[in-house]
Amino acid sequence: MERTTLFSDRTMTEIASTLQMSVDELARASVRAYLHMRLAQVESTLGALRQRYQVRSSAEMEQAYRAGALTEKDSWEDFFRLDHLEAEEASLRHSLESL
């Protein structure tokens, strides 16, 4: 079965040749660039959420709930979003370190 990709092997080879790098180097650089881009997006959203609730983390936001400083009514979805994005940020950083 033939695999379907956005770029054919031939296209990747041509681009790598033009950039005077191997296909593996091009692939690694492309993945690294994507991870950096996604990390910037995640960090931006995290910053906005942290600023909105004046917290540094989802753990701190949970403490604010327990202390009664925040009500769950209007912020519960953001709490879960913050928690999810923190996990994604850690995963992206780990992936970048692995490259």
N, CA, C and O of each residue as an XYZ file, in Angstrom:
396
protein
N       0.847     -1.174      0.000
C       0.000      0.000      0.000
C       0.895      1.241      0.000
O       1.843      1.322      0.781
N       0.606      2.173     -0.843
C       1.387      3.400     -0.948
C       0.955      4.374      0.137
O      -0.235      4.583      0.372
N       1.951      4.965      0.792
C       1.609      5.925      1.848
C       1.281      7.279      1.225
O       1.828      7.657      0.189
N       0.389      7.984      1.872
C      -0.012      9.300      1.402
C       0.577     10.337      2.348
O       0.336     10.291      3.554
N       1.346     11.267      1.804
C       1.915     12.339      2.605
C       1.738     13.649      1.867
O       1.500     13.674      0.659
N       1.855     14.731      2.606
C       1.741     16.038      1.998
C       2.896     16.271      1.029
O       2.709     16.790     -0.072
N       4.069     15.884      1.450
C       5.241     16.014      0.598
C       5.716     14.631      0.202
O       5.819     13.737      1.043
N       5.998     14.458     -1.039
C       6.539     13.178     -1.480
C       8.003     13.102     -1.063
O       8.623     14.119     -0.752
N       8.542     11.903     -1.059
C       9.961     11.725     -0.759
C      10.804     12.547     -1.730
O      11.836     13.103     -1.353
N      10.362     12.617     -2.961
C      11.084     13.378     -3.982
C      11.108     14.861     -3.626
O      12.145     15.514     -3.746
N       9.977     15.387     -3.193
C       9.902     16.790     -2.814
C      10.820     17.069     -1.624
O      11.551     18.060     -1.625
N      10.787     16.212     -0.623
C      11.657     16.379      0.543
C      13.125     16.338      0.130
O      13.937     17.121      0.622
N      13.456     15.434     -0.765
C      14.832     15.330     -1.245
C      15.242     16.595     -1.981
O      16.357     17.086     -1.806
N      14.351     17.121     -2.798
C      14.648     18.351     -3.541
C      14.841     19.537     -2.595
O      15.773     20.324     -2.763
N      13.966     19.660     -1.608
C      14.074     20.763     -0.647
C      15.367     20.637      0.158
O      16.090     21.615      0.351
N      15.644     19.432      0.619
C      16.871     19.206      1.391
C      18.104     19.549      0.561
O      19.047     20.164      1.058
N      18.086     19.150     -0.689
C      19.209     19.450     -1.574
C      19.377     20.952     -1.755
O      20.495     21.465     -1.701
N      18.275     21.655     -1.969
C      18.321     23.103     -2.130
C      18.895     23.772     -0.884
O      19.639     24.747     -0.984
N      18.548     23.249      0.280
C      19.021     23.810      1.544
C      20.375     23.235      1.966
O      20.913     23.585      3.017
N      20.904     22.361      1.141
C      22.196     21.709      1.383
C      22.223     20.995      2.742
O      23.111     21.202      3.569
N      21.224     20.159      2.926
C      21.144     19.348      4.139
C      20.548     17.998      3.779
O      19.968     17.833      2.706
N      20.692     17.047      4.666
C      20.113     15.728      4.413
C      18.607     15.776      4.684
O      18.104     16.686      5.343
N      17.910     14.780      4.163
C      16.463     14.687      4.401
C      16.202     14.534      5.899
O      15.254     15.117      6.425
N      17.035     13.758      6.584
C      16.875     13.599      8.030
C      17.052     14.923      8.766
O      16.297     15.224      9.691
N      18.045     15.714      8.360
C      18.257     17.020      8.984
C      17.066     17.938      8.740
O      16.636     18.667      9.634
N      16.542     17.895      7.530
C      15.370     18.698      7.186
C      14.168     18.282      8.019
O      13.441     19.128      8.540
N      13.964     16.982      8.141
C      12.836     16.476      8.928
C      12.982     16.887     10.387
O      12.018     17.345     11.001
N      14.177     16.729     10.948
C      14.422     17.102     12.344
C      14.210     18.601     12.549
O      13.594     19.016     13.531
N      14.723     19.413     11.619
C      14.559     20.864     11.718
C      13.082     21.256     11.606
O      12.621     22.170     12.290
N      12.359     20.566     10.750
C      10.928     20.851     10.580
C      10.148     20.521     11.843
O       9.294     21.296     12.271
N      10.440     19.373     12.436
C       9.758     18.979     13.664
C      10.111     19.955     14.783
O       9.237     20.374     15.542
N      11.390     20.318     14.887
C      11.821     21.272     15.907
C      11.087     22.614     15.736
O      10.614     23.194     16.714
N      10.996     23.094     14.507
C      10.314     24.367     14.243
C       8.836     24.278     14.637
O       8.296     25.207     15.239
N       8.188     23.168     14.300
C       6.785     22.996     14.664
C       6.621     22.971     16.179
O       5.720     23.617     16.715
N       7.485     22.231     16.876
C       7.386     22.144     18.329
C       7.582     23.516     18.977
O       6.876     23.862     19.924
N       8.528     24.290     18.472
C       8.744     25.641     18.996
C       7.519     26.526     18.746
O       7.118     27.295     19.620
N       6.930     26.417     17.563
C       5.746     27.204     17.244
C       4.590     26.835     18.173
O       3.926     27.709     18.730
N       4.361     25.544     18.333
C       3.261     25.085     19.193
C       3.520     25.482     20.642
O       2.596     25.880     21.352
N       4.775     25.376     21.087
C       5.113     25.768     22.451
C       4.829     27.250     22.667
O       4.315     27.627     23.720
N       5.145     28.080     21.713
C       4.856     29.517     21.823
C       3.358     29.766     21.938
O       2.933     30.622     22.713
N       2.557     29.031     21.181
C       1.101     29.174     21.258
C       0.588     28.763     22.640
O      -0.240     29.452     23.237
N       1.088     27.642     23.132
C       0.669     27.133     24.438
C       1.077     28.121     25.534
O       0.283     28.436     26.420
N       2.316     28.604     25.467
C       2.792     29.545     26.478
C       1.969     30.833     26.472
O       1.702     31.404     27.529
N       1.573     31.286     25.304
C       0.759     32.490     25.198
C      -0.597     32.296     25.862
O      -1.059     33.155     26.613
N      -1.224     31.174     25.584
C      -2.530     30.883     26.180
C      -2.406     30.691     27.687
O      -3.250     31.157     28.453
N      -1.350     30.003     28.107
C      -1.117     29.822     29.541
C      -0.949     31.171     30.227
O      -1.513     31.407     31.295
N      -0.177     32.047     29.615
C       0.038     33.368     30.197
C      -1.254     34.140     30.354
O      -1.478     34.792     31.373
N      -2.104     34.066     29.345
C      -3.382     34.773     29.405
C      -4.269     34.215     30.522
O      -4.890     34.972     31.268
N      -4.322     32.896     30.627
C      -5.148     32.279     31.678
C      -4.600     32.597     33.064
O      -5.357     32.919     33.980
N      -3.283     32.506     33.211
C      -2.675     32.791     34.512
C      -2.909     34.242     34.914
O      -3.175     34.537     36.080
N      -2.810     35.132     33.956
C      -3.039     36.543     34.243
C      -4.501     36.798     34.602
O      -4.795     37.554     35.528
N      -5.408     36.171     33.873
C      -6.838     36.373     34.129
C      -7.206     36.010     35.569
O      -8.002     36.701     36.206
N      -6.619     34.916     36.077
C      -6.978     34.454     37.413
C      -5.912     34.767     38.462
O      -6.035     34.366     39.619
N      -4.860     35.488     38.048
C      -3.785     35.879     38.962
C      -3.210     34.674     39.702
O      -3.064     34.685     40.924
N      -2.885     33.625     38.922
C      -2.287     32.410     39.468
C      -1.052     32.064     38.635
O      -0.885     32.556     37.519
N      -0.195     31.215     39.191
C       0.996     30.772     38.465
C       0.845     29.366     37.901
O       1.657     28.937     37.082
N      -0.194     28.643     38.334
C      -0.367     27.267     37.891
C      -1.787     26.795     38.183
O      -2.550     27.459     38.884
N      -2.122     25.630     37.625
C      -3.435     25.049     37.918
C      -3.511     24.635     39.386
O      -4.585     24.681     39.987
N      -2.385     24.232     39.966
C      -2.373     23.872     41.388
C      -2.703     25.090     42.244
O      -3.442     24.987     43.223
N      -2.153     26.239     41.873
C      -2.452     27.464     42.611
C      -3.911     27.873     42.409
O      -4.545     28.398     43.324
N      -4.434     27.634     41.218
C      -5.837     27.950     40.950
C      -6.740     27.053     41.807
O      -7.760     27.505     42.328
N      -6.361     25.790     41.945
C      -7.127     24.870     42.784
C      -7.108     25.335     44.236
O      -8.116     25.239     44.936
N      -5.970     25.835     44.684
C      -5.883     26.366     46.056
C      -6.802     27.579     46.217
O      -7.415     27.765     47.268
N      -6.893     28.398     45.171
C      -7.773     29.566     45.222
C      -9.232     29.131     45.346
O     -10.019     29.790     46.026
N      -9.598     28.023     44.691
C     -10.956     27.488     44.839
C     -11.197     27.084     46.291
O     -12.208     27.445     46.893
N     -10.256     26.335     46.833
C     -10.417     25.829     48.203
C     -10.467     26.958     49.228
O     -11.147     26.853     50.248
N      -9.743     28.035     48.949
C      -9.727     29.178     49.867
C     -10.940     30.084     49.669
O     -11.170     31.003     50.455
N     -11.712     29.821     48.619
C     -12.892     30.627     48.350
C     -12.593     31.909     47.594
O     -13.472     32.757     47.439
N     -11.366     32.059     47.124
C     -10.989     33.259     46.386
C     -11.521     33.226     44.955
O     -11.663     34.270     44.318
N     -11.810     32.051     44.460
C     -12.376     31.864     43.116
C     -13.617     30.993     43.221
O     -13.682     30.072     44.035
N     -14.587     31.297     42.396
C     -15.761     30.434     42.332
C     -15.655     29.576     41.072
O     -15.165     30.028     40.037
N     -16.109     28.368     41.175
C     -16.041     27.443     40.049
C     -17.011     27.823     38.935
O     -16.808     27.454     37.778
N     -18.038     28.539     39.275
C     -19.107     28.835     38.332
C     -18.604     29.370     36.990
O     -19.006     28.878     35.936
N     -17.748     30.349     37.028
C     -17.307     30.985     35.790
C     -15.899     30.597     35.347
O     -15.428     31.065     34.310
N     -15.227     29.753     36.112
C     -13.831     29.482     35.797
C     -13.460     28.007     35.697
O     -12.305     27.680     35.427
N     -14.397     27.136     35.905
C     -14.098     25.705     35.950
C     -13.502     25.199     34.635
O     -12.532     24.440     34.650
N     -14.061     25.602     33.520
C     -13.531     25.158     32.227
C     -12.110     25.672     32.014
O     -11.265     24.955     31.478
N     -11.846     26.900     32.427
C     -10.502     27.454     32.302
C      -9.508     26.702     33.185
O      -8.345     26.541     32.816
N      -9.962     26.246     34.341
C      -9.098     25.457     35.217
C      -8.631     24.192     34.498
O      -7.444     23.866     34.506
N      -9.559     23.494     33.887
C      -9.194     22.265     33.173
C      -8.340     22.575     31.945
O      -7.430     21.816     31.611
N      -8.630     23.680     31.280
C      -7.826     24.089     30.124
C      -6.400     24.418     30.567
O      -5.439     24.028     29.904
N      -6.263     25.123     31.669
C      -4.948     25.459     32.209
C      -4.173     24.192     32.548
O      -2.996     24.067     32.210
N      -4.827     23.267     33.206
C      -4.193     22.003     33.576
C      -3.733     21.233     32.334
O      -2.615     20.719     32.295
N      -4.592     21.158     31.334
C      -4.267     20.458     30.093
C      -3.089     21.120     29.385
O      -2.183     20.434     28.911
N      -3.098     22.439     29.312
C      -2.032     23.160     28.625
C      -0.703     23.041     29.363
O       0.355     23.013     28.734
N      -0.749     22.973     30.673
C       0.488     22.758     31.436
C       1.099     21.398     31.098
O       2.315     21.273     30.958
N       0.252     20.394     30.969
C       0.738     19.058     30.590
C       1.285     19.076     29.167
O       2.314     18.461     28.889
N       0.604     19.776     28.268
C       1.081     19.865     26.890
C       2.414     20.605     26.828
O       3.308     20.215     26.078
N       2.545     21.659     27.608
C       3.803     22.415     27.642
C       4.956     21.508     28.074
O       6.026     21.526     27.467
N       4.735     20.723     29.115
C       5.768     19.811     29.599
C       6.123     18.782     28.526
O       7.296     18.462     28.330
N       5.117     18.271     27.842
C       5.339     17.284     26.782
C       6.127     17.891     25.621
O       7.036     17.256     25.086
N       5.780     19.110     25.235
C       6.492     19.777     24.146
C       7.948     20.023     24.529
O       8.846     19.808     23.715
N       8.186     20.469     25.752
C       9.562     20.702     26.216
C      10.360     19.406     26.220
O      11.527     19.386     25.829
N       9.731     18.331     26.659
C      10.392     17.025     26.675
C      10.723     16.591     25.244
O      11.817     16.091     24.984
N       9.792     16.780     24.332
C      10.028     16.404     22.936
C      11.183     17.215     22.345
O      12.013     16.678     21.612
N      11.230     18.491     22.662
C      12.323     19.335     22.153
C      13.667     18.884     22.709
O      14.670     18.876     21.996
N      13.683     18.512     23.972
C      14.926     18.028     24.587
C      15.373     16.704     23.978
O      16.564     16.395     23.952
N      14.421     15.934     23.494
C      14.728     14.624     22.901
C      15.311     14.704     21.517
O      15.930     13.750     21.046
N      15.121     15.846     20.846
C      15.609     15.983     19.466
C      17.114     16.178     19.416
O      17.684     16.310     18.333
